[in-house]
Amino acid sequence: MQLTKHWATQLDDYAIDLAWSPDGQTLAAASAAGAITLFSSETGQRLHELAGHDDGTNVLAYAPNGTLLASGGQDGKVKFWDPAAGQHVATAALGQAWVEHLAWRPDAATPTLAAAAGRKFVFLGADGQVRHAFRDAQKTISAMEWAPGGGAVAVACFGGVTVWDADDFFAQKELPYGNGIQTLCWSPDGRWLVSGNQDPSMHLWLLREDQEFHMSGYEGKVKHLSFERSSRWLATSGGRDASVWDCSGAGPEGREPQMYPHDAAVCTVAFQHAGNLLATASQDGVLMLWSPDRAQPLRATVRMPTPATKIVWSPDDRRLAVGSEKGVVYILNCEE
């Protein structure tokens, strides 16, 4: 297994988010300064330069059909862009708080964007109009994740998670948790909802069985989670090892995780969409690929000049987009 550079380019600031178009032909990259650039994934050519947001862009999200790109910024706005034309088409103003979380409803007949800013949580249409405004969260919203299939969306803040019904807008579940939540992740089969926490720990809910489990002992905050396609393997950050838990059967309780070592703190983890390769990156600039099902799981190692801020697999899993602290964006080919 090899990771080889396909192309690289320089942004004007820290690479804060990356998003592939659904067809894998375009990569959108947002810099912390605010600008958004659309690149040809094949050649690295700059297709469009979008103004982004005053004071900084925080998050990007491609619509499932690829016809819209949404961005959220420190100006409290969600902006909608036509990526083919490189034009701004709509804006939703959500107030003074930063827009830090955006995600399109999967498999929806009508495009619906979930957006969170401060304590505010709304559904927006493709025209930027508010479809539904939910009750304010008790604290600042810290994580948001659609359930597989798009029937519900989980929203977290300090103190717990609310699972909102996407059609009738009622709270399907209220899941108390007495600490700060950094991130959320659903298993692809919808069985597990997992939070990475500030305390530092990982908490798991089996919603259908009304059970929950708690995994502690991490060195630091658990900020990154990623499930493998079969829902068996769950990768977590939280120290100088990437921990990979076996969530099959009764789940990880009582099982030791596989520990994939780095020499510095792990800063992000990401499983492929359809394959079982796991990418992990650490603060010393090292990027590694692993296969949990193999007796010798390490498949490839590369050292980048600067730590990764974001790693995102292409829709076909053949390439890995890497954003860095110094604003360099890399596209790496993943080859046997």
Protein Blocks (a to p, Z undefined) as FASTA:
>chain_A
ZZddfbdcddfbdcfbdcddfklpaccdddfklpacdddfklopafbdcebjghiafbdc
ddfklpaccdddfkopacdddfknopafbdcdebjbdcfbdcddehifbacddddehjbc
cdddfkopafbdcdddfbdcfbdcddehhlaccdddehiacdddfklopafbacddfbdc
fbdcddfklmaccdddfkbccddddfknopacddehifbdcfbdcddfklmaccdehijb
dcdddfehjbjnhpacdddddfbdcfbdcddfklmcdcdddfkopacdddfkbmblbfbd
cddfbdcfbdcddfklpaccdddfkopacdddddZZ
